[in-house]
Amino acid sequence: MDYKHGKGVQVEADNNPQMMLYALGALEIFDGIYDIDSLSMIIYQPRRSNVSTFTMAKVDLYQWVEETLKPAAELSYAGEGDFKCGDWCQFCKVKQDCRKRAEYNMELAKFDFQLPPLLTDEDVEEILGRIDGLVSWANDIKEYTLQAAVGGKEWHGWKLVEGRSNRKYTDENVVAATVTAAGFDPYEHKVLGVTAMTSLLGKKRFEEVLGGYIEKPQGKPTLVPESDKRPAMNTAKNDFNEFEEDK
Ligand code: SF4
């Protein structure tokens, strides 16, 4: 079982090479002690309410080792093989200055960043599938260049300046006392949010006292790949079509 504390990316166990490597490690230790025919790999990611399980026969795991893992490891050990970009780049140590990642993302420049009306639906769909990676890469480059500049590196045509900042109190206690003495209330009074209120009352008491006053509004529409587990939303067009069919 792999406990994943992150919530940025939901990780599935299905044919996940990381989990298959862990399973291989478990086999190394336990295969001589127990009769093992199959292995269940579980990812537990509580902050995404995700429990993902994948079960694989031992023979299939060893087949993957021979056909996929070993050849790839040998190439890597010899300093050969191809770089491959994907979602995993965001966890890579050289993600900021990897040339392959830069080339991969710059491929989108072939669209000349034209506005969608000038692109075909297929163009837009291709861009859509790669845009998260592009944004993530662009942010990594910004962070990398900023940190290097703070460390003293000079980028031709660029300089470090102070960003905008907001005024703030030097001592909140003194401010509160001074405003109170002047006859005003220095505090804003707000009802605690759901999370803070749950901590205050405890889950059980929260349900007893406030259960009838909680609602979960519909989430903001988000365009995700078809493989996403969430059911598709009803759009106004769907509703209209259903209405027309019912007429
Ligand atoms: S950033 Fe480069 S080296 Fe790292 S995983 Fe992506 S392609 Fe491979």
Residues whose N, C-alpha, C, O or C-beta is under 5 A from the ligand:
A	BS01	SF4	F83 K84 C85 W88 C89 C92 V94 K95 C98 K100 R101
